[in-house]
Amino acid sequence: MVTRLFEGMRRVDVTGKTKGPSERISREQFTVSMSHLLKGNAEEKSLVIWKMISATESPVKAREVQKFTEDLVGSVAHVLNYRQELRGWTQKQAPGSLSRVQVLAAQLCSEMKLQDGEKLLGPQQLDCDRTTVEDWVFRAPLVATFLSVVIQQGFLLLCSSLDLATLVPERQVDQEREFASVLDVLSVIYINSHLPREQRHRWRLLFSSELHGHSFAQLCGHIAHWGPCVVLLEDRDGHVFGGFASCSWEVKPQFQGDDRCFLFSISPRMAVYTCTGYNDHYMYLNQGQQTIPNGLGMGGQHNYFGLWIDVDFGKGHSKAKPTCTTYNSPQLSAQEDFWFEKMEVWAVGDASVTQLAKNTKSVLDVDPAARALLEVSGRIRHSEGLREVPDDQ
């Protein structure tokens, strides 16, 4: 990326009379390039980006844009790691043949609309011109953001103007227990960029099957009433996917949430699927019912969810023929009915005072199964009646 920046800057024609790239970068070229990349609009940014990709004004092959994007994403990961700005996340290699760098680069390139109006679905032989790249920079704001990270963090230029806190959220996990998330820093950046801005600065781990066990009761106890959160699964085939719940989860037999919710995929490809407006089946969390499904779901309808985690923990489904009615998402898992070993739920943003008060519970409140076991065994609950009952009980 350093070489691309150098080539891009020396190709900038400040006077409008230059016939080719200069041998060295002048002060004017540097100033104009940095101004365009850091402060410019989509047209100005795309001018320099184009010169970082091509030495001429002639159209380039789409694969050249793909290579540029992979270089850019890889540089961002390197710079964040070098400057120790991962904020608790890792750079781990994703399973499968494609790295997370390639997967995120492919997603960013998929935002490009080619001359015929079609989206770029891979490193094809199709031509891209300056207008296409300008439109792409406008459609994919992470491209400009990533360039700012490389320039400002890589070269320590105007660092104070870059808010990394909303790009890479702080990772908060119980310090007494080691925990390796299925997400790496690039995956987190991608999901985080689609969250409401006020919720992008911090992710707090609420539930992990690795830490809290394979228990649906534990899941409900740990995620209810904690505000907006990200639900994440990795199925046994290595597909990583989930959803953003814009409101607190509540255990009840009705759908909940609003149109800020979305589903997403991380592996084998990155994508976000937002609400269609077809129905309001955004979120569903229920247990202990006889006639309606018990589990956690997002999108679709009963027994046909876009994302479903069954009360029989470890089982789920993602049904979409052809797509989920609520989110227009395809099947997210490798198999329609899947098994999973890893599940995580992250609260995003800061917890409110009300949420903290509501979630000061005993283990008997958090885990209904523990309470039932105590009652079946004939044990007496000595604290019953001596403490305040939580508001949601």
C-alpha positions in Angstrom: 0.0 0.0 0.0 3.0 2.3 0.6 4.0 1.8 -3.1 0.4 2.4 -4.2 0.3 5.7 -2.3 3.6 6.8 -3.7 2.5 6.0 -7.3 -0.8 7.7 -6.8 0.7 10.9 -5.4 3.3 11.3 -8.1 0.6 10.8 -10.8 -1.5 13.7 -9.5 -1.4 16.5 -12.0 -1.4 19.7 -10.0 -1.0 22.1 -12.9 -3.1 20.3 -15.5 -0.2 20.3 -17.9 1.9 17.3 -16.8 2.1 14.5 -19.4 3.2 11.8 -17.1 4.1 10.9 -13.5 6.8 13.0 -11.8 10.1 11.3 -10.7 9.5 12.5 -7.1 6.5 13.8 -5.1 6.3 17.6 -4.9 4.9 19.4 -1.9 1.9 20.4 -3.9 1.2 16.8 -5.0 1.5 15.6 -1.4 -0.8 18.3 -0.1 -3.4 17.8 -2.8 -3.3 14.0 -2.4 -3.7 14.0 1.4 -6.4 16.7 1.2 -8.4 14.6 -1.3 -8.0 11.3 0.6 -8.6 12.6 4.1 -11.0 15.5 3.6 -12.3 15.2 0.1 -15.7 14.1 -1.3 -16.2 10.9 -3.2 -15.1 12.4 -6.5 -11.9 13.8 -5.0 -11.1 10.6 -3.1 -11.7 8.5 -6.2 -9.3 10.7 -8.3 -6.3 9.6 -6.1 -7.6 6.1 -5.7 -7.8 5.7 -9.4 -4.2 6.9 -9.7 -3.2 4.3 -7.1 -4.7 1.6 -9.3 -3.8 2.7 -12.8 -1.2 4.9 -14.5 -3.6 5.9 -17.3 -7.2 7.2 -17.6 -8.2 4.1 -19.6 -10.6 1.6 -18.0 -9.0 -1.1 -15.9 -10.0 -4.7 -15.3 -12.2 -5.4 -12.2 -9.5 -7.7 -10.9 -7.2 -4.7 -10.5 -9.7 -3.0 -8.3 -10.0 -6.3 -6.3 -6.2 -6.4 -5.9 -6.1 -2.8 -4.7 -8.9 -3.6 -2.2 -7.1 -6.7 -0.8 -3.9 -4.6 -0.4 -5.9 -1.9 1.4 -7.7 -4.3 3.8 -4.5 -6.2 4.6 -2.7 -2.9 5.3 -5.4 -1.9 7.8 -5.1 -5.1 9.7 -1.3 -4.7 9.7 -1.4 -1.1 10.9 -3.9 -1.7 13.6 -1.8 -4.6 14.9 1.5 -2.6 14.7 0.0 0.4 16.5 -1.6 -1.9 19.1 -5.0 -0.6 18.3 -6.8 -4.0 18.0 -8.6 -3.1 21.3 -8.7 -6.7 22.5 -9.5 -8.4 19.2 -7.2 -10.7 17.2 -6.0 -11.1 13.6 -6.6 -14.9 13.4 -6.8 -16.7 10.1 -10.3 -17.7 9.1 -10.9 -21.4 8.3 -11.1 -22.3 4.7 -9.2 -21.3 1.6 -10.0 -17.6 1.7 -8.5 -15.3 4.4 -10.7 -12.7 6.2 -8.7 -10.1 4.2 -9.9 -11.6 1.0 -13.5 -12.1 2.2 -13.8 -8.5 3.4 -12.2 -7.2 0.2 -14.6 -9.3 -1.9 -17.5 -7.8 0.1 -16.3 -4.2 -0.5 -15.9 -4.9 -4.2 -19.4 -6.4 -4.3 -20.7 -2.8 -3.6 -19.3 -1.8 -7.0 -21.8 -1.3 -9.8 -20.3 -1.9 -13.3 -21.2 0.0 -16.4 -24.1 -2.3 -17.2 -25.5 -1.8 -13.7 -24.5 -5.3 -12.5 -22.7 -5.7 -9.2 -19.2 -7.1 -9.2 -19.4 -10.6 -7.8 -15.7 -11.5 -8.1 -12.4 -10.7 -9.7 -13.8 -10.7 -13.2 -12.4 -9.5 -16.5 -14.9 -6.7 -16.8 -13.8 -3.1 -17.3 -14.1 -0.4 -14.6 -13.7 3.3 -15.4 -13.3 6.4 -13.3 -17.0 6.9 -12.9 -17.5 3.4 -11.7 -14.8 3.8 -9.0 -16.2 7.2 -7.9 -19.6 5.6 -7.4 -18.0 2.7 -5.6 -16.2 5.0 -3.1 -19.6 6.6 -2.4 -21.4 3.3 -1.9 -18.6 1.6 0.2 -17.6 4.2 2.8 -15.2 1.7 4.5 -12.9 2.1 1.5 -12.3 5.8 2.4 -12.2 5.0 6.1 -9.6 2.3 5.6 -7.4 4.7 3.6 -7.6 7.2 6.4 -6.5 4.5 8.9 -3.5 3.6 6.7 -2.4 7.2 6.3 -3.2 8.6 9.7 -2.1 5.6 11.8 0.5 4.2 9.4 2.3 7.6 8.8 1.0 9.3 12.0 -0.6 12.1 10.0 -3.5 14.0 11.6 -4.1 11.1 14.0 -6.3 13.2 16.3 -9.0 13.6 13.6 -9.5 9.8 13.3 -11.9 8.2 15.7 -10.8 4.6 16.0 -13.2 4.0 18.8 -16.1 3.8 16.4 -14.2 1.7 13.9 -12.7 -0.9 16.3 -14.9 -1.3 19.4 -13.4 -2.0 22.8 -13.7 -5.7 23.6 -14.9 -6.3 27.2 -14.7 -9.9 28.6 -14.4 -11.2 32.1 -10.6 -10.9 32.7 -10.5 -13.9 34.9 -11.4 -16.3 32.1 -9.6 -16.7 28.8 -11.9 -16.5 25.8 -11.2 -16.7 22.0 -14.0 -15.3 19.9 -14.9 -16.7 16.5 -14.6 -13.1 15.3 -11.3 -11.5 14.2 -10.8 -7.7 14.1 -11.8 -7.4 10.4 -15.1 -9.2 11.0 -15.8 -7.0 14.0 -15.1 -3.9 12.0 -17.5 -5.0 9.2 -20.4 -5.8 11.6 -19.7 -2.7 13.7 -19.9 -0.4 10.7 -23.6 -1.3 10.3 -24.5 -0.6 13.9 -26.1 2.7 15.1 -23.1 5.0 15.6 -23.8 5.5 19.4 -23.3 1.7 19.9 -20.1 1.2 18.0 -17.5 2.0 20.6 -17.8 -1.0 23.0 -18.8 -4.7 22.8 -19.4 -6.5 26.1 -19.6 -10.3 26.1 -22.9 -11.5 27.6 -22.9 -15.1 26.7 -20.5 -17.7 25.3 -21.3 -21.4 25.0 -17.6 -21.9 25.7 -17.8 -20.1 29.0 -21.4 -20.5 30.1 -22.2 -23.9 28.8 -24.5 -25.4 26.2 -27.8 -24.4 28.0 -30.7 -22.4 26.5 -31.7 -21.4 30.1 -28.3 -19.9 30.6 -28.5 -18.1 27.3 -31.8 -16.5 28.2 -30.6 -15.6 31.7 -27.5 -13.9 30.3 -28.9 -11.9 27.4 -32.4 -10.8 28.6 -32.8 -7.1 29.3 -29.2 -6.1 28.3 -30.1 -3.8 25.4 -29.0 -4.1 21.8 -26.7 -7.0 21.1 -25.0 -9.1 18.4 -25.8 -12.8 18.2 -23.2 -15.0 16.6 -22.9 -18.7 15.6 -20.4 -21.0 14.0 -21.9 -24.2 12.7 -20.1 -27.5 12.4 -19.3 -26.8 8.7 -17.5 -23.6 9.6 -20.1 -21.1 8.5 -20.1 -18.0 10.7 -23.3 -15.9 10.8 -25.7 -14.1 13.2 -27.9 -11.1 13.7 -28.1 -7.7 15.3 -30.9 -7.3 17.9 -31.7 -3.6 18.2 -33.7 -3.9 21.4 -33.4 -5.9 24.6 -34.3 -9.5 24.4 -37.4 -10.5 26.4 -38.7 -14.0 27.0 -42.2 -13.8 25.7 -44.4 -15.6 23.0 -44.5 -12.5 20.7 -42.2 -11.1 18.1 -40.2 -8.0 19.3 -37.6 -5.6 18.0 -37.7 -3.0 15.2 -36.5 -2.3 11.7 -32.9 -1.5 12.8 -32.3 -5.3 13.3 -30.4 -7.2 10.6 -28.9 -10.6 9.8 -25.4 -11.1 8.6 -22.9 -13.6 7.4 -19.1 -13.6 8.0 -17.9 -16.8 6.6 -17.7 -18.1 3.8 -18.7 -14.6 2.7 -19.5 -11.3 4.4 -22.8 -9.7 3.9 -25.5 -7.8 5.9 -29.2 -8.3 5.3 -31.5 -5.5 6.4 -35.2 -5.4 6.9 -37.6 -5.6 3.9 -40.7 -4.1 5.5 -42.7 -7.2 4.6 -43.4 -8.1 8.2 -42.2 -7.2 11.7 -40.8 -10.6 12.7 -37.5 -9.1 13.8 -36.7 -10.9 17.0 -38.3 -13.8 19.0 -37.3 -15.4 22.3 -39.5 -17.9 24.1 -39.4 -21.0 26.3 -41.7 -23.1 28.4 -44.6 -23.0 25.9 -46.6 -26.0 24.7 -48.1 -24.9 21.4 -45.6 -22.4 19.9 -41.9 -22.7 19.2 -39.4 -22.4 22.1 -36.1 -20.9 21.1 -34.4 -17.8 19.7 -35.3 -16.6 16.2 -34.8 -13.7 13.9 -36.8 -13.2 10.7 -39.3 -15.4 8.8 -42.1 -17.1 10.8 -42.7 -19.8 13.3 -40.8 -23.0 12.3 -39.3 -21.2 9.3 -36.9 -18.6 10.7 -34.1 -16.8 8.9 -32.1 -17.7 11.9 -33.2 -20.1 14.7 -31.6 -21.5 17.8 -33.6 -24.2 19.3 -34.4 -24.7 23.0 -32.6 -28.0 22.5 -29.3 -26.1 22.6 -26.9 -26.9 19.8 -29.6 -27.2 17.1 -30.9 -24.6 14.8 -32.1 -23.8 11.3 -31.8 -21.1 8.6 -34.6 -21.4 6.2 -34.9 -19.2 3.1 -36.5 -20.3 -0.1 -35.5 -18.2 -1.9 -34.9 -15.6 0.8 -36.1 -14.8 4.3 -39.2 -12.6 4.1 -38.1 -10.3 6.9 -34.5 -9.7 6.0 -34.2 -10.9 2.4 -31.3 -13.1 3.6 -30.4 -16.4 1.9 -29.7 -19.6 3.9 -26.9 -18.5 6.3 -25.8 -21.9 7.5 -24.1 -24.7 5.4 -27.1 -26.9 6.0 -30.7 -25.8 6.4 -30.9 -27.6 9.7 -27.6 -27.3 11.4 -25.7 -28.1 14.6 -23.4 -25.6 16.2 -20.7 -25.8 18.9 -20.0 -22.1 19.3 -22.4 -19.3 20.1 -21.6 -15.8 21.4 -23.8 -12.8 22.3 -22.2 -9.4 22.6 -24.0 -6.3 24.1 -23.1 -3.2 22.1 -22.6 0.3 23.5 -22.9 1.1 27.2 -25.2 -0.5 29.6 -27.8 1.9 31.1 -28.4 2.2 34.9 -31.7 0.5 34.4 -30.2 -2.4 32.7 -27.5 -2.8 35.4 -30.2 -2.7 38.1 -32.5 -5.2 36.3 -29.6 -7.7 35.9 -28.4 -7.8 39.5 -29.8 -11.3 40.0 -29.1 -14.4 41.9 -28.2 -17.6 40.0 -31.7 -18.8 40.6 -33.1 -15.9 38.6 -30.5 -16.3 35.8 -31.0 -20.1 35.4 -34.6 -21.3 35.7 -33.3 -24.9 35.4 -31.3 -24.5 38.6 -34.5 -23.2 40.4 -36.5 -26.1 39.1 -33.9 -28.6 40.2 -33.9 -27.1 43.7 -37.6 -27.4 44.0 -37.8 -31.0 42.7 -35.1 -32.1 45.2 -37.2 -30.7 48.0 -34.7 -28.1 49.1 -35.9 -24.9 50.8 -35.1 -21.6 49.2 -34.1 -19.7 52.3 -33.7 -16.4 50.5 -37.3 -16.5 49.2 -39.2 -13.5 50.5 -36.0 -11.9 52.0 -34.8 -10.2 48.9 -36.5 -8.0 46.2 -37.9 -9.9 43.3 -36.4 -8.7 40.0 -38.8 -6.5 37.9 -39.1 -9.1 35.1 -40.0 -12.0 37.4 
